Amino acid sequence: MSQSDKPPLTTTTSIVPAMIIVIVAVVLLAAFLLIDVIANPSVRTPTTAVPIVVGGLGTQRDGAALIGCQQPGTPPGNIAPALILPSPTRATGPVQNTNGGAGDYDCSRALSTTAPSSQILGYYSSHLEALGWGLFSRGTTNGQPQLLFQKAGSDTFYWVVGVTITAHHGSRTLWSYRIYQNSSTF
């Protein structure tokens, strides 16, 4: 048996099949990106408008009573629409920036209106919930009706709005509005 050993056959390995797979992947990625750009041309942030509740108290157009609660950049854009007042409302005391909340921002103001307390609480229940605020407490503090709402701000803090009926004097209802930054979840 004298067969001579033959060297192995030499074959060339082609890179073409691998390149075809890469090209198909790039074309599919480009096609999906193009579809996404056409379907979603830009990110749209919804604008928050103060709702109009039929049959309830109107919103005071000149928010001057709470203007002292607005500071540059605070509260953030998704929280600021909560600085609303039912009509007719007037201030009975100065804006208090007490910094008593868990965060760095805490603003309150004593207010007065001719509407009964049930309409004031109803106004905030409907308007703040329509603006994306969650009611997390309805009750009394020191025997006075109170509502507390919370919402996550775009500044990574939770924010709390509190409305407390403080007294009744004749046809006037005295109440307080407080908004503050809270660093924890509820």
Secondary structure, 3 states (H helix, E strand, C coil): CCCCCCCCCCCCCCCHHHHHHHHHHHHHHHHHHHHHHHHCCCCCCCCCCCCCCCCCCCECCCHHHHHHHCECCECCCCCHHHCCCECCEEECCCCECCCCCCCCCEEEEEEEECCCHHHHHHHHHHHHHHCCCEEEEEEEECCEEEEEEEEECCCCCEEEEEEEEEEEECCEEEEEEEEEEECCCC
